Amino acid sequence: MRLIARTEIQISPVAMGCWPIVGITSINVTKQQSLETLRAALDRGINFFDTAYCYGYEGESERMIGRVVADKRDQIVIASKGGIHWQDRQQVKDGRPETIKRECEESLQRLGTDFIDLHYLHAPDPQVPVTESAGAFQELLDAGKIRSVGVSNFTLEQLQEFSTVLLPNVYQPHYNMLQREIETDRLPWCLEKDVSVMVYWPLMKGLLAGKLKRDHQFDPRDGRQKYPMFQGEEWEKNQDFVDELREIAAETGHSVAQVVINWTLQRPGITAALCGAKRPEQIIDNAQTMSWELTNEQITRIDDAIRDRGPIVSKAAV
Ligand SMILES: NC(=O)c1ccc[n+]([C@@H]2O[C@H](COP(=O)([O-])OP(=O)(O)OC[C@H]3O[C@@H](n4cnc5c(N)ncnc54)[C@H](OP(=O)(O)O)[C@@H]3O)[C@@H](O)[C@H]2O)c1
């Protein structure tokens, strides 16, 4: 277990990412399977669930978590986010203080709880200074509705600005073996300020999980195809890279996904990997990462393979 910075909240370093279970960009997901996936995460020692107000058009992700944890609230750490909602099936950013507070109340109701352990501003709203949004988070803290504060999809400047009002406990950027921009500025800043970093897309939306074959035909409804890393030459290069990971995984006797999550969790300054899953067997696999570690020699080989591959074209989710 690890701690959320400057709190006594203990979390499993492998977290359950609760976006795929709503099935907006992940296909062939049923509610029954999603509930089973959440239960499997808990059964395998994952106590940290990452969701958001906008996960599901009607907050389905928060509602499902509420169902699963109803009689286990003290065993689970819930992270949610406000500041993005759906309008005509498009995501809209709204970081105004009154919106942040109203959405938090709705999230509490959907989750069936009196408090959220970690609550994030999902993304900065270009129309609202982040210091104004920060004021709303301070009020939620003071009212005991949230226990700690996070920000997501922020630049270094936005982190610094938000911190003039409230130093967040957590920063949530995207980060994985091939998308490591935060290492140059935000990661060192977080280390210096004692801000935990919880990363999304550790498996690069499944590409680094090693199960998608080179000749995989994406279903037209699968939201991943719009990203360059799943297309043409980039896809081929990524598959070459994953082939190297497959070799290391075979040696360790663990899956490629576990190798990738393991590497992520051994990076200095990374507190947790938010691993999305849409099937129980996926989160069971990911949870097993917590039972072993890569050797230094394996990490060096992975780092060499990453250097040979080179960084890829990268853009945040929102
Ligand atoms: N703050 C933000 O703006 C933001 C943005 C994005 C995500 N997030 C958070 O971060 C979490 C992670 O992001 P993500 O879910 O988009 O991507 P991810 O964790 O990189 O990849 C998840 C996908 O990988 C595949 N997968 C997972 N475990 C696997 C395994 N063991 N074996 C084989 N395949 C496996 C599944 O896809 P298939 O089965 O379909 O191949 C799954 O849907 C989200 O769930 C959410 O909580 C936050």
The ligand as an ORCA input file, in Angstrom:
! r2SCAN-3c Opt
* xyz 0 1
  N      -8.004     12.306    -15.953
  C      -8.312     12.015    -17.182
  O      -8.589     12.908    -18.001
  C      -8.341     10.585    -17.606
  C      -8.335     10.255    -18.969
  C      -8.332      8.914    -19.323
  C      -8.347      7.932    -18.338
  N      -8.398      8.263    -17.014
  C      -8.435      7.236    -15.935
  O      -7.380      6.329    -16.159
  C      -7.885      5.007    -16.343
  C      -7.011      4.281    -17.350
  O      -7.210      4.771    -18.662
  P      -7.884      3.864    -19.790
  O      -8.825      2.933    -19.118
  O      -8.428      4.785    -20.807
  O      -6.613      3.163    -20.448
  P      -5.559      2.040    -20.003
  O      -5.641      1.701    -18.558
  O      -4.240      2.446    -20.553
  O      -6.075      0.778    -20.878
  C      -7.269      0.110    -20.532
  C      -7.579     -0.944    -21.574
  O      -6.512     -1.872    -21.692
  C      -7.011     -3.188    -21.915
  N      -6.530     -3.982    -20.781
  C      -6.456     -3.633    -19.475
  N      -5.874     -4.599    -18.744
  C      -5.560     -5.588    -19.609
  C      -4.938     -6.841    -19.462
  N      -4.494     -7.272    -18.277
  N      -4.785     -7.611    -20.562
  C      -5.202     -7.186    -21.768
  N      -5.803     -6.011    -21.974
  C      -5.973     -5.211    -20.901
  C      -8.536     -3.067    -21.994
  O      -8.872     -2.801    -23.365
  P      -9.420     -3.872    -24.442
  O      -9.874     -5.081    -23.712
  O     -10.527     -3.157    -25.107
  O      -8.257     -4.099    -25.369
  C      -8.791     -1.806    -21.190
  O      -9.991     -1.190    -21.517
  C      -9.339      5.229    -16.785
  O     -10.121      4.069    -16.613
  C      -9.715      6.387    -15.921
  O     -10.013      5.963    -14.609
  C      -8.364      9.592    -16.641
*
